[in-house]
Amino acid sequence: MSALTLESVSVSRGAGPVISDVTLTVESGSVTALVGPNGAGKTSLLESISGVIGTSAGSINLDGKPIGKLSRVRRARAGIVHIEQGRAVFPSLTVLENLRLTARSQREVDEAIALFPELEKRIASATGLLSGGEQQMVVLARAFASKPRFLLIDEMSLGLAPVVFMRLLPIVDRLRENGVGVLLVEQFTHLALSIARDALVVASGRVTYQGPAAELQNSPEILRHAYLGTPPPPRETA
Ligand SMILES: Nc1ncnc2c1ncn2[C@@H]1O[C@H](COP(=O)(O)OP(=O)(O)OP(=O)(O)O)[C@@H](O)[C@H]1O
């Protein structure tokens, strides 16, 4: 079992700390939802994992080996792929050309198309002509074509209606079934929790909940306290 682990990670930017003391394990073939209020530090945490920004304390490990000092490119080569906010496609290139940009071989392109049959009929279209949801699908397919071991997805739903975003969730689940470990930052909390096994809530840079996604999904009170950063209600005993 492959794992991406963070041990007591802290991140500072600008005026001071934005992430404090986060410990987390994402296993291959699992989805972890990372949720929390605006400005909580979710994007900063993803950026520190992929190497966009540095950490101020703690360690980031891939299968037990520290990767926190590696460049962004080397982390990507090791299999940590970060889908940043916004739809980063080349709109004037066709879907196929966008896939070829990250795939290392035609086989990887074919595998991506096989996993995303929805894109097959649009393969020769300019990507900019696709709907927002379809373009996000191209982003996911392109990420898959780059053979990720761990995928960090930052607000894939940005600019999409919930109903469109809901159509992308089974695709994330398909990636998971293919062994990818997914860390999913999402503003549509309940939709993210619905496909996640584990959940992490951060508020003001600190972890306020860590546990099964189903528990958060089923307990609005626990979720509310986690977002507010206040102590959770006592667990009911049988
Ligand atoms: N480039 C930057 N320079 C300085 N401070 C930044 C920068 N980017 C973000 N911050 C600050 O870091 C804190 C965490 O921001 P971050 O974007 O990580 O939160 P977030 O949980 O992803 O928020 P949102 O859900 O609104 O996207 C905020 O206080 C933000 O103002």
The ligand as an SDF file (V2000), in Angstrom:
LIG
                    3D

 31 33  0  0  0  0  0  0  0  0999 V2000
    0.0640   34.2810   -2.2200 N   0  0  0  0  0  0  0  0  0  0  0  0
   -0.2690   34.5540   -0.9570 C   0  0  0  0  0  0  0  0  0  0  0  0
    0.4620   35.4420   -0.2150 N   0  0  0  0  0  0  0  0  0  0  0  0
    0.1270   35.7140    1.0580 C   0  0  0  0  0  0  0  0  0  0  0  0
   -0.9200   35.1750    1.7000 N   0  0  0  0  0  0  0  0  0  0  0  0
   -1.6840   34.3230    1.0200 C   0  0  0  0  0  0  0  0  0  0  0  0
   -1.4030   33.9530   -0.3420 C   0  0  0  0  0  0  0  0  0  0  0  0
   -2.3340   33.0720   -0.7560 N   0  0  0  0  0  0  0  0  0  0  0  0
   -3.1560   32.8770    0.3060 C   0  0  0  0  0  0  0  0  0  0  0  0
   -2.7710   33.6200    1.3600 N   0  0  0  0  0  0  0  0  0  0  0  0
   -3.4120   33.6630    2.6850 C   0  0  0  0  0  0  0  0  0  0  0  0
   -3.2970   32.3760    3.2640 O   0  0  0  0  0  0  0  0  0  0  0  0
   -4.4820   32.0650    3.9890 C   0  0  0  0  0  0  0  0  0  0  0  0
   -5.0030   30.7220    3.5080 C   0  0  0  0  0  0  0  0  0  0  0  0
   -5.4230   30.8690    2.1490 O   0  0  0  0  0  0  0  0  0  0  0  0
   -5.7990   29.6220    1.2480 P   0  0  0  0  0  0  0  0  0  0  0  0
   -6.0550   30.1210   -0.1270 O   0  0  0  0  0  0  0  0  0  0  0  0
   -4.7850   28.5770    1.4520 O   0  0  0  0  0  0  0  0  0  0  0  0
   -7.1770   29.1690    1.9430 O   0  0  0  0  0  0  0  0  0  0  0  0
   -8.3550   28.2620    1.3660 P   0  0  0  0  0  0  0  0  0  0  0  0
   -8.8580   27.4600    2.5180 O   0  0  0  0  0  0  0  0  0  0  0  0
   -7.9080   27.5240    0.1650 O   0  0  0  0  0  0  0  0  0  0  0  0
   -9.4220   29.3610    0.9610 O   0  0  0  0  0  0  0  0  0  0  0  0
  -10.5900   29.3170   -0.1470 P   0  0  0  0  0  0  0  0  0  0  0  0
  -11.5410   28.2370    0.2580 O   0  0  0  0  0  0  0  0  0  0  0  0
  -11.1980   30.6820    0.0070 O   0  0  0  0  0  0  0  0  0  0  0  0
   -9.9500   29.0960   -1.4720 O   0  0  0  0  0  0  0  0  0  0  0  0
   -5.4410   33.2230    3.7940 C   0  0  0  0  0  0  0  0  0  0  0  0
   -5.3740   34.0530    4.9220 O   0  0  0  0  0  0  0  0  0  0  0  0
   -4.9050   33.9220    2.5710 C   0  0  0  0  0  0  0  0  0  0  0  0
   -5.1750   35.3070    2.6450 O   0  0  0  0  0  0  0  0  0  0  0  0
  1  2  1  0
  2  3  1  0
  2  7  2  0
  3  4  2  0
  4  5  1  0
  5  6  2  0
  6  7  1  0
  6 10  1  0
  7  8  1  0
  8  9  2  0
  9 10  1  0
 10 11  1  0
 11 12  1  0
 11 30  1  0
 12 13  1  0
 13 14  1  0
 13 28  1  0
 14 15  1  0
 15 16  1  0
 16 17  2  0
 16 18  1  0
 16 19  1  0
 19 20  1  0
 20 21  2  0
 20 22  1  0
 20 23  1  0
 23 24  1  0
 24 25  2  0
 24 26  1  0
 24 27  1  0
 28 29  1  0
 28 30  1  0
 30 31  1  0
M  END
$$$$
